[in-house]
Amino acid sequence: MSDRPSPIHRAVARALRTRIDPHGKPIVDPSILKGVEIDESGIVELWIRPNHPHCPCCLDYLIDLRSSLKGQSGVLACHIEIVGIPDSGRWTAAINE
């Protein structure tokens, strides 16, 4: 297997690098983006810890981020898992419905 990133990996990385959360921090900041996994079939999984977990604009932002990633060429599906905040399961369900 090659160490060279696939086109899907590059498209997702490019999309994430350009995103800024509603409070002015890049989404790729290590305090926000806790993990990314892209499997061979094109399923993208993100683990995110929102900086402002009680802010409704963060929820809307993450729903938009998921839609944007699903629109990338080669991406079959996108799942965002919210971690490190109270009621993270409710956030995860709302974003991925």
FITORGU-187017 format. One record per residue (C-alpha): residue in three letters; y, x, z. Coordinates in Angstrom, 3 decimals. Last residue first. Layout:
N
ALA; Y; X; Z
...
//
This chain:
97
GLU; 12.391; -30.153; 11.677
ASN; 12.775; -26.378; 12.055
ILE; 16.176; -26.150; 13.740
ALA; 15.670; -29.076; 16.115
ALA; 12.175; -27.938; 17.139
THR; 13.330; -24.363; 17.854
TRP; 16.303; -25.593; 19.884
ARG; 14.039; -27.907; 21.918
GLY; 11.583; -25.073; 22.513
SER; 14.398; -22.778; 23.650
ASP; 15.173; -25.191; 26.481
PRO; 16.854; -22.436; 28.524
ILE; 17.505; -19.243; 26.535
GLY; 15.489; -16.106; 25.779
VAL; 13.895; -17.086; 22.484
ILE; 14.594; -19.396; 19.551
GLU; 11.936; -19.313; 16.836
ILE; 13.186; -19.741; 13.288
HIS; 10.596; -20.657; 10.671
CYS; 11.178; -20.125; 6.945
ALA; 9.011; -21.215; 4.038
LEU; 7.926; -20.081; 0.556
VAL; 10.516; -17.343; 0.104
GLY; 10.067; -15.783; -3.349
SER; 13.670; -16.219; -4.449
GLN; 15.906; -17.107; -1.525
GLY; 16.516; -20.824; -0.950
LYS; 14.396; -20.917; 2.205
LEU; 16.720; -18.246; 3.616
SER; 19.779; -20.440; 3.072
SER; 18.111; -23.467; 4.617
ARG; 17.152; -21.436; 7.703
LEU; 20.683; -20.040; 8.012
ASP; 22.149; -23.561; 7.715
ILE; 19.961; -24.807; 10.581
LEU; 20.960; -21.695; 12.539
TYR; 24.670; -22.389; 11.997
ASP; 24.311; -26.039; 13.033
LEU; 22.681; -24.935; 16.295
CYS; 25.347; -22.297; 16.880
CYS; 28.056; -24.936; 16.268
PRO; 26.539; -27.014; 19.073
CYS; 27.332; -24.339; 21.690
HIS; 25.111; -24.369; 24.758
PRO; 23.122; -21.266; 23.824
HIS; 26.173; -19.060; 23.182
ASN; 24.770; -15.652; 22.226
PRO; 21.849; -17.239; 20.367
ARG; 18.529; -15.401; 20.835
ILE; 16.682; -15.295; 17.520
TRP; 13.100; -14.651; 16.462
LEU; 12.762; -14.990; 12.706
GLU; 9.701; -15.884; 10.644
VAL; 9.656; -15.741; 6.843
ILE; 6.704; -17.054; 4.829
GLY; 6.565; -15.413; 1.404
SER; 2.801; -15.226; 0.779
GLU; 2.618; -11.571; 1.793
ASP; 4.069; -12.218; 5.237
ILE; 7.642; -11.706; 6.335
GLU; 8.320; -11.011; 9.992
VAL; 11.703; -10.614; 11.603
GLY; 12.481; -9.943; 15.263
LYS; 15.024; -10.139; 18.070
LEU; 18.100; -10.993; 16.029
ILE; 20.845; -11.858; 18.519
SER; 21.320; -8.908; 20.917
PRO; 20.077; -6.574; 18.189
ASP; 23.037; -7.549; 15.944
VAL; 21.549; -8.698; 12.613
ILE; 23.314; -12.066; 12.916
PRO; 26.658; -10.247; 12.765
LYS; 28.932; -11.361; 15.608
GLY; 32.056; -13.467; 15.021
HIS; 31.470; -16.489; 17.264
PRO; 30.141; -18.745; 14.503
ASP; 27.459; -16.151; 13.642
ILE; 28.099; -13.713; 10.793
ARG; 25.645; -13.542; 7.882
THR; 25.916; -10.875; 5.170
ARG; 23.200; -8.603; 6.534
LEU; 20.788; -11.542; 6.859
ALA; 20.952; -12.448; 3.165
ARG; 20.507; -8.817; 2.073
ALA; 17.532; -8.364; 4.396
VAL; 15.960; -11.595; 3.114
ALA; 16.412; -10.570; -0.520
ARG; 15.127; -7.030; 0.129
HIS; 12.026; -8.258; 1.944
ILE; 11.338; -10.787; -0.818
PRO; 11.709; -8.085; -3.492
SER; 9.079; -6.013; -1.681
PRO; 10.040; -3.027; 0.451
ARG; 8.703; 0.395; -0.645
ASP; 6.191; 1.874; 1.760
SER; 3.475; 1.231; -0.829
MET; 0.000; 0.000; 0.000
//
